[in-house]
């Protein structure tokens, strides 16, 4: 175990900030640094949090920006693994629900089934987001593009013309 020190080398600080960026948990980083076989160093959690939030904030943010893609890929992979595991559980719940449909309490299995389905959908959405894939597809067209597309689909249904102004119209049969 690394002993608590009062001063730390730049290399030790850099290593600690990198672990903070990757793990995000000062207690876990402190444990890992103290248990490191190659270079054990005891840095208290409070010191790690102080470096992250105050004295070495700029460097921490630089490191975090550098490792963020790696973190996002890891989280996306974990979410995708959860989706696969959840799918098996959902199938089992569905089968159980079908077997017990007459005996089950209202909503017990159905509620679990629905909740896991929602969790699976959220996990898929978040893994897509973390991988930089779209989570929704939005298409916008202005009126000219839309009319052009309609004209290509149904030639003869769209007429290119302008309306004539007929402002001097007399209204017939208004009944007033």
Residue, then its C-alpha position, 0 to 999 in steps of 0.5 A: x500500500x502506498x503511504x500518504x504523502x504531502x508532496x507528489x511528483x508531476x508524474x504522480x499527479x498526471x497519473x492520478x488525474x488520468x485515472x480520475x478522468x477514466x473512473x470518475x470516482x476519487x475513492x476508487x482512484x485512491x485505492x488503485x493508486x495505493x494498491x499499484x504494484x509498480x509505483x504505489x502512492x497514497x493520495x487521499x480522496x480529498x486531495x484528488x477531488x481538490x485537484x480535479x475541481x480546483x488546483x488542476x482543473x484545466x489539466x483534468x478537463x484536457x485529459x477528460x476531453x482526450x479520453x471521452x471518446x474511449x469512455x463513450x465507447x466503453x459505456x456504449x458497449x456496456x449498454x449494448x451488452x445490457x440490451x442483449x441480456x435484457x432481451x433474454x430476460x424479457x423473453x423469459x418474462x413473456x413466456x412466464x406471463x403467458x403460462x400464468x396469465x390466468x393465475x397472476x396478480x394484475x400487472x406483476x409480470x406485465x409491469x416487469x415486462x414493460x419496465x424491461x422493455x423501456x429500459x432496453x429501448x433507453x439503452x439502445x438509444x443511449x448506446x446509439x448516441x454515445x457511438x455518434x449514431x442518430x437517435x432520431x431521423x428528422x427530414x426537413x424540406x421547404x415548400x419548393x422541394x416538397x412540390x418538386x418531389x410531388x411533381x416527380x412522383x405524380x407528373x401532371x398532378x402539380x401545375x406550375x402557375x400563378x393565381x390572378x388577383x380578383x379583388x373586385x368581386x361582388x359577393x352574391x347571396x350573402x343573405x344579410 
